[in-house]
Amino acid sequence: GTTEGWLVVASLDSSCDVASHAFRCPSYRPVQSISWIDDDNVVVFYARGSVIWFRMENFPLPLHIMTLGTPGIPLSFAYDYKQSFYIGDSRGNLAYFDIGQSERNEITPTSVLKAHAKEHVTAVTVMQSGIIVSVGNDGCMHQSKVANNGQLQRLVSIPVPATTGLKHIWNVTQSSGQEDVILGGFYGNDYVVMDNINGYEFVRIPTGGRQKRQDFHIGFSNGCSHAMAICTGQKDGSNIIEFHSSHSFDETSMLPIPRHQMINTTYNIGHSYHAETINDVAWVKKCGGEPTYLLSGSNDCSVKLMEFRNGTFASAKELPPHESCVRAVCTSSHP
């Protein structure tokens, strides 16, 4: 996408007869960003407050032209694969479009909700229950829903402590059918992927700051394989691409997953037993047929003993609290 509104489609297939072609909607420019819905549909964000959904056939066909009507720049979207389309902008607004009820190409929002103060709405997703979850640079995860009157209704806003900005959302389903929300955001200059509700951290990567151009992908269904590319400018005007990946990164595990597909994962077999970061854990050595125990110490000044039974952890005993955080724990088989 260019500042003049041109969109250039290039083929990576060397056997393709046409290497690339360009098109544009003359009244819409400049292009802010582009995102694919699937192999045949692409969404284009324009800096002047419009979003166009193109179907990529023999010639790109504009299906829906959505105008925000807010002073913000469109940044993120979610589509429930039915008739609801949600767009987040740079001024904290979340706009709802009922594209199934509109017979016109050009449509305006059915409802607009101020979800994230005046901060960027960086990601939006729709849960199976119909709850809309959004995150932004205000460091909060916001939940809302479409009420019976067609208006967006605010449900709850959950702050994520110590974050300097949230950027991604993934909704995953456990083997039990429970649906969880995984967040990606910045703690200072570190990019972190976490389950904020259960207190589980997947990945932490030093990036040098959220202002750098970067891209991240993670696959929860295959051992949390991940990859991140960071563009760093040099003094001589050149750029360096820093690439971070998990040890299990390969082409198979990193194939893109359709947005509407729920990702199955069993990453967490327990529950949240500490209120803050767990600094150290130690297994208690088994004697004969005794059960397996795990000792843990945390920044919440507590030490807990948990029994591992039937594939999950159960609290066995909470030891007397300490006056400050617990940095390390260990066990001994001495009687």
C-alpha positions in Angstrom: 0.0 0.0 0.0 1.3 3.5 -0.9 0.6 7.1 0.2 -1.2 7.7 -3.0 -3.7 4.8 -2.3 -2.2 2.3 -4.7 -2.3 -1.4 -3.7 0.3 -3.7 -5.4 -0.3 -7.4 -5.5 2.8 -9.4 -6.2 3.0 -13.2 -6.8 5.7 -15.2 -5.1 5.2 -18.0 -7.6 7.9 -17.8 -10.3 5.6 -19.8 -12.7 2.9 -17.1 -12.6 2.5 -15.2 -15.9 1.8 -11.9 -14.2 4.4 -10.9 -11.6 2.3 -8.1 -10.1 -0.5 -5.7 -10.7 -1.7 -2.5 -9.1 -5.2 -1.0 -8.3 -6.7 1.6 -6.1 -10.0 3.4 -5.2 -9.2 7.0 -6.4 -10.9 8.8 -3.5 -9.2 6.8 -0.7 -5.6 7.4 0.4 -3.1 7.0 2.0 -2.9 3.4 2.8 -2.3 2.8 6.6 -2.1 -1.0 6.7 -3.3 -4.2 5.0 -4.5 -7.4 6.5 -5.8 -10.7 4.9 -9.0 -12.3 6.2 -8.4 -15.4 4.2 -6.8 -16.4 0.8 -9.5 -14.5 -1.1 -10.4 -11.5 1.0 -8.2 -8.6 2.1 -9.0 -5.6 4.4 -7.3 -2.2 3.6 -7.0 0.5 6.3 -6.8 4.1 5.1 -5.4 6.9 7.3 -8.4 9.2 6.7 -10.8 6.9 8.6 -12.0 4.4 6.0 -11.7 0.6 5.7 -12.3 -1.3 2.4 -12.9 -5.0 2.2 -11.7 -6.3 -1.2 -12.5 -9.7 -2.7 -9.5 -10.8 -4.7 -11.0 -12.4 -7.9 -9.8 -11.9 -11.5 -10.0 -8.2 -10.6 -10.2 -6.9 -7.0 -13.8 -6.2 -6.0 -14.7 -3.8 -3.2 -17.4 -5.6 -1.1 -17.8 -3.2 1.8 -16.5 0.4 2.3 -16.7 1.2 6.0 -16.3 4.8 7.2 -15.5 5.2 10.9 -16.8 8.8 11.3 -14.3 9.3 14.2 -11.2 11.5 14.4 -9.0 8.4 14.8 -7.1 6.2 12.2 -8.3 2.6 11.8 -5.7 0.2 13.3 -7.3 -3.2 14.0 -10.3 -5.3 13.2 -12.2 -8.5 14.0 -14.8 -10.4 11.9 -17.0 -13.1 13.4 -17.6 -14.8 10.0 -21.3 -14.0 10.2 -22.4 -10.4 9.7 -20.5 -8.4 12.4 -17.3 -6.5 11.7 -15.4 -4.5 14.5 -12.8 -1.9 14.0 -10.5 -0.2 16.5 -8.9 3.2 15.9 -6.1 5.4 17.2 -8.3 7.4 19.6 -9.6 4.5 21.7 -12.8 3.9 19.8 -14.3 0.5 18.9 -16.8 0.6 16.0 -19.4 -2.1 15.2 -20.6 -2.6 11.6 -23.6 -4.9 10.8 -22.5 -5.7 7.3 -25.2 -8.4 6.9 -28.0 -5.9 7.2 -26.6 -3.3 4.8 -27.3 -3.5 1.1 -25.0 -0.6 0.3 -21.3 -0.8 -0.4 -20.6 2.3 1.7 -21.7 1.9 5.4 -21.3 3.7 8.7 -21.0 2.2 12.1 -24.1 0.8 13.9 -22.5 1.7 17.2 -19.2 3.3 18.4 -17.9 2.7 22.0 -15.0 4.6 23.7 -13.2 1.5 24.9 -9.6 2.5 25.6 -9.7 6.2 26.6 -7.7 8.0 23.9 -5.1 5.3 23.3 -4.6 3.1 20.3 -6.8 0.0 20.0 -4.2 -2.4 18.8 -6.1 -5.7 18.5 -9.7 -7.0 18.6 -11.1 -10.6 18.6 -14.5 -12.2 19.0 -15.0 -15.1 21.4 -17.3 -18.0 20.6 -19.8 -16.6 23.2 -20.0 -13.4 21.2 -18.0 -11.3 23.7 -15.7 -8.7 21.9 -12.3 -8.5 23.5 -9.9 -5.6 22.7 -6.6 -4.4 23.9 -4.7 -1.1 23.5 -1.8 1.1 24.5 -3.7 1.9 27.8 -2.6 -1.5 29.1 -6.1 -2.8 29.5 -8.1 -5.7 28.2 -11.6 -4.5 27.5 -14.7 -6.7 27.1 -18.0 -5.6 25.4 -21.0 -7.1 23.6 -23.7 -6.1 21.2 -26.9 -5.5 23.1 -30.4 -6.4 21.9 -30.8 -2.8 20.6 -27.8 -3.2 18.3 -25.5 -1.0 20.4 -22.1 -1.9 21.9 -22.4 -2.4 25.6 -19.4 -2.0 27.9 -18.9 -5.1 30.2 -15.5 -4.9 32.0 -12.0 -3.4 31.6 -9.2 -5.4 33.1 -5.8 -3.7 33.6 -2.7 -5.7 32.9 -0.2 -4.5 35.5 3.2 -3.0 34.5 2.6 -3.2 30.7 3.6 -0.3 28.6 1.2 -1.3 25.8 -0.7 -4.4 24.6 -0.5 -5.4 20.9 -1.9 -8.9 20.2 -4.8 -11.2 21.2 -5.2 -14.9 20.6 -8.2 -16.9 21.7 -7.4 -20.6 22.4 -9.5 -23.5 23.6 -8.5 -26.1 26.2 -9.1 -29.8 25.7 -12.0 -29.3 28.2 -13.6 -26.8 25.8 -12.8 -23.8 28.0 -11.9 -20.8 25.9 -9.0 -18.5 27.1 -7.5 -15.3 25.9 -3.8 -15.0 25.4 -2.2 -11.5 25.3 0.9 -10.1 23.7 2.4 -6.8 24.8 5.4 -4.9 26.1 6.9 -4.8 29.5 9.4 -2.0 29.0 11.5 -3.1 26.0 10.5 -6.8 26.3 7.7 -8.3 24.2 5.8 -10.9 26.4 3.1 -13.4 25.5 1.0 -14.3 28.5 -2.2 -15.7 29.9 -3.1 -12.8 32.2 -5.9 -14.6 34.0 -4.0 -17.8 34.9 -0.6 -16.0 35.3 1.2 -18.0 32.7 4.1 -16.5 30.6 4.9 -18.2 27.3 7.5 -16.0 25.7 9.7 -13.0 26.6 11.9 -11.4 23.9 14.0 -8.2 24.3 13.1 -5.9 21.4 14.7 -2.5 22.1 11.3 -0.8 22.3 7.8 -1.0 20.9 8.4 1.8 18.4 10.6 -0.4 16.3 9.0 -2.1 13.3 8.5 -5.8 14.2 6.3 -8.8 13.4 5.5 -11.8 15.6 3.9 -15.2 15.1 3.2 -18.0 17.6 1.6 -21.4 17.2 0.1 -22.7 20.4 -0.9 -26.1 19.0 2.6 -27.3 18.5 4.7 -26.6 21.6 4.3 -22.8 21.5 6.7 -22.4 18.5 7.3 -18.8 17.8 9.2 -16.4 15.6 9.8 -12.6 15.8 11.5 -10.2 13.3 12.7 -6.8 14.5 13.9 -4.0 12.2 16.7 -1.9 13.7 18.0 1.3 12.0 21.7 1.9 11.9 23.6 5.2 12.0 24.7 4.9 8.4 21.0 4.7 7.3 21.0 1.0 6.7 18.7 -1.5 8.5 19.4 -4.8 10.4 16.7 -7.5 10.8 17.0 -9.3 14.1 15.3 -12.7 14.1 14.2 -14.6 17.2 12.7 -18.1 17.1 12.0 -21.0 19.3 14.1 -24.2 19.1 11.1 -26.0 17.5 10.6 -23.4 14.8 10.0 -24.9 11.3 7.8 -24.4 8.3 5.2 -26.9 9.3 4.6 -25.5 12.8 4.4 -21.9 11.7 1.8 -22.3 9.0 -0.8 -19.5 9.4 -4.1 -20.4 11.1 -7.4 -19.0 9.8 -8.7 -16.3 12.0 -12.0 -18.0 12.7 -10.3 -21.3 13.7 -10.0 -21.9 17.5 -6.5 -23.1 18.5 -6.4 -26.2 20.7 -3.9 -26.2 23.5 -3.2 -27.8 26.8 -0.5 -25.4 28.0 -1.6 -25.2 31.6 -2.4 -28.2 33.8 -2.9 -26.3 37.0 -4.4 -23.1 38.5 -3.1 -19.8 39.8 -1.7 -20.4 43.3 0.4 -17.3 43.8 -0.7 -13.7 43.4 2.6 -12.6 41.9 5.6 -13.9 40.0 6.8 -17.4 41.0 10.6 -17.1 41.4 11.6 -20.7 42.1 10.2 -24.2 42.3 11.6 -27.5 43.5 10.3 -31.1 43.3 10.1 -33.0 46.6 12.0 -36.3 46.2 9.6 -39.3 46.4 10.1 -42.1 48.8 8.5 -45.4 47.7 4.8 -44.9 46.8 4.5 -41.4 48.2 2.7 -38.8 46.1 4.7 -36.2 44.1 4.9 -32.7 45.6 6.1 -29.3 44.3 7.5 -26.5 46.5 7.1 -22.9 45.1 8.2 -19.5 46.3 6.8 -16.1 45.0 7.0 -12.4 45.1 3.8 -12.5 47.1 6.0 -13.5 50.2 4.5 -17.0 50.4 5.8 -20.5 50.0 3.3 -23.2 49.0 3.5 -27.0 48.8 1.4 -28.5 46.0 0.5 -32.2 45.3 0.6 -33.3 41.7 -2.3 -35.8 41.3 -4.3 -37.0 38.3 -2.6 -34.6 35.9 -3.2 -31.5 37.9 -1.9 -29.6 41.0 -3.8 -29.5 44.3 -2.8 -27.3 47.2 -1.4 -29.5 50.0 -0.1 -26.9 52.5 0.7 -23.2 52.7 3.8 -22.5 54.8 4.1 -19.5 57.1 4.4 -16.2 55.1 7.7 -14.3 54.9 8.3 -10.6 55.4 9.7 -10.2 51.8 9.6 -12.0 48.5 10.9 -15.5 48.3 13.7 -15.8 45.8 14.7 -19.5 46.0 13.4 -22.8 47.4 15.0 -26.2 47.7 14.2 -29.6 49.3 16.2 -32.2 51.1 15.7 -35.9 51.8 17.3 -35.6 55.2 14.9 -37.0 57.9 
